[in-house]
Amino acid sequence: MGFSLVTAMEGMLFTLCHDSEASPAKWNYMCIAIAISLLMILICAMAAYGVYKQHAAWIIPFFCYQIFDFALNTLVAFTVLVYPNSIQEYIQLHPNFPYRDDVMSVNPTCLVLIILLFISIILTFKGYLISCVWNCYEYVNGRNSSDVLVYVTSNDNTVLLPLYDDATVNGAAKEAPPPYVSA
């Protein structure tokens, strides 16, 4: 997402610098693209900082962005499903569309299925990334809580320590230690 925005910004900046009659709308689009790019850089930096410093709250904005992005891509998939003719109408409106003639010659139903397959693969990958970020959040959140105590021995075997209540109940059932005798 960030790379495509940067590439789009570079293309718009090149167009604006070489276009003597740049309209205010182009400048507005460029400002919006720059603002979105800076916001994405900030959100990604917050997530990286949160993971590095073990602060789970810093990961949440990135997770929310991923959920929002997933929802938007799901809406695109439903739009393609509900309005299948909009794809070919879009291609007809853009004469510089790559492989325009080849895409227009494809059966509209087949084109919709190909696009839905492509979008579903993207949604599956985005869902996987959302689960990765959520697992990272839970891991960082779990490391900061004292609910589970872990003891690591010298040979790298991890042993979970018992809860305090369980340890004291089991310890009380054993016989008492011998009395203290001064020498």
C-alpha positions in Angstrom: 0.0 0.0 0.0 2.7 2.5 0.9 4.9 1.7 -2.1 2.0 2.2 -4.5 1.2 5.5 -2.9 4.7 6.7 -3.1 4.9 5.7 -6.8 1.6 7.5 -7.4 2.9 10.6 -5.7 6.1 10.6 -7.8 4.0 10.3 -11.0 1.7 13.1 -9.9 4.6 15.3 -9.0 6.3 14.6 -12.3 3.1 15.5 -14.1 2.6 18.6 -12.1 6.1 19.8 -12.6 6.0 19.3 -16.4 2.4 20.5 -16.8 2.2 24.3 -17.3 -1.5 24.4 -16.7 -1.8 22.3 -13.5 -5.3 22.5 -12.2 -6.1 23.1 -8.5 -7.7 19.6 -8.5 -4.4 18.0 -9.3 -2.8 19.9 -6.5 -5.5 18.8 -4.1 -5.0 15.2 -5.1 -1.3 15.5 -4.6 -1.8 17.0 -1.1 -4.2 14.2 -0.2 -1.8 11.6 -1.4 1.1 13.2 0.6 -1.1 13.4 3.7 -2.1 9.7 3.4 1.4 8.6 2.8 2.7 10.5 5.8 -0.1 9.0 7.9 0.8 5.5 6.8 4.4 6.1 7.6 3.4 7.3 11.0 1.1 4.3 11.7 3.8 1.8 10.5 6.5 3.5 12.6 4.1 3.4 15.6 3.6 -0.4 15.1 7.4 -1.0 14.7 8.1 1.1 17.8 5.4 -0.8 19.8 6.8 -4.1 18.9 10.4 -3.0 19.6 9.5 -1.4 23.0 6.9 -4.1 23.9 4.0 -1.6 24.1 0.9 -3.3 22.8 -1.1 -0.1 22.6 1.1 1.2 19.8 0.2 -1.8 17.6 -3.5 -1.1 17.7 -3.6 1.8 15.1 -1.9 -0.5 12.5 -4.3 -3.3 13.3 -7.2 -0.9 12.8 -5.8 0.3 9.5 -5.6 -3.3 8.3 -9.2 -4.0 9.3 -10.3 -0.9 7.5 -8.3 -1.9 4.4 -9.8 -5.4 4.5 -13.3 -3.9 4.8 -12.7 -1.6 1.8 -11.4 -4.5 -0.3 -14.4 -6.6 0.6 -16.7 -3.7 -0.6 -14.8 -3.7 -3.9 -15.4 -7.4 -4.2 -19.1 -7.0 -3.6 -19.2 -4.1 -6.0 -17.7 -6.3 -8.7 -20.2 -9.0 -7.9 -23.2 -6.7 -7.9 -22.3 -4.5 -10.9 -20.3 -6.8 -13.2 -20.7 -4.5 -16.2 -18.9 -1.7 -14.4 -15.6 -3.3 -15.2 -15.9 -3.1 -18.9 -17.5 0.4 -18.7 -14.4 1.5 -16.7 -12.1 0.0 -19.3 -14.1 1.7 -22.2 -13.7 5.1 -20.4 -9.9 4.8 -20.3 -8.4 4.5 -23.7 -4.8 4.1 -22.3 -5.8 1.0 -20.2 -3.1 -1.6 -20.8 -4.2 -4.6 -22.9 -7.5 -2.8 -23.4 -8.5 -4.8 -26.5 -7.6 -8.1 -25.0 -9.6 -7.4 -21.8 -12.6 -6.2 -23.8 -12.6 -9.4 -25.9 -13.0 -11.6 -22.8 -16.4 -12.8 -21.9 -17.8 -10.5 -19.1 -18.8 -13.3 -16.9 -15.3 -14.9 -17.2 -13.7 -11.4 -16.5 -15.8 -11.0 -13.3 -14.8 -14.5 -12.1 -11.1 -13.8 -12.8 -11.3 -10.5 -10.9 -13.2 -12.0 -8.0 -10.6 -14.8 -7.8 -7.8 -12.2 -7.8 -9.6 -10.2 -5.1 -10.3 -13.3 -3.0 -6.6 -14.2 -3.1 -5.7 -10.7 -1.9 -8.4 -10.8 0.8 -7.1 -14.2 2.0 -3.5 -12.8 2.2 -4.8 -9.6 4.0 -6.7 -11.8 6.5 -3.5 -13.8 7.2 -1.6 -10.5 7.8 -4.4 -9.3 10.1 -4.0 -12.6 12.1 -0.2 -12.1 12.2 -0.6 -8.6 13.7 -3.2 -9.8 16.2 -0.9 -12.6 17.3 1.9 -10.1 17.7 -0.4 -7.9 19.7 -1.4 -10.8 22.0 2.2 -11.8 22.4 3.4 -8.3 23.4 0.3 -7.9 25.6 1.0 -11.3 27.2 4.6 -10.5 27.9 3.7 -7.3 29.7 1.2 -9.1 32.0 2.2 -11.1 35.0 -0.5 -13.7 34.6 1.9 -16.4 33.4 5.3 -16.8 34.9 7.9 -18.6 32.8 11.1 -20.0 34.1 13.8 -20.9 31.5 16.5 -23.3 32.6 20.0 -23.4 31.4 19.3 -26.1 28.7 16.6 -23.9 27.1 13.7 -26.0 28.4 10.7 -23.8 29.3 8.9 -24.6 32.5 5.7 -22.9 33.5 5.7 -22.0 37.2 2.6 -22.9 39.2 0.3 -20.2 40.4 0.9 -18.9 44.0 -2.4 -20.3 45.3 -1.7 -23.8 43.9 1.8 -23.8 45.3 0.7 -22.8 48.8 -2.1 -25.3 49.0 0.1 -28.1 47.9 2.8 -27.0 50.2 0.5 -26.9 53.3 -0.4 -30.6 52.8 3.2 -31.6 53.3 4.7 -32.0 56.8 5.9 -28.9 58.5 9.7 -28.2 58.6 11.6 -29.1 61.8 11.6 -26.5 64.6 14.4 -24.1 64.8 17.0 -24.9 67.4 19.6 -22.4 68.4 23.1 -23.7 68.9 
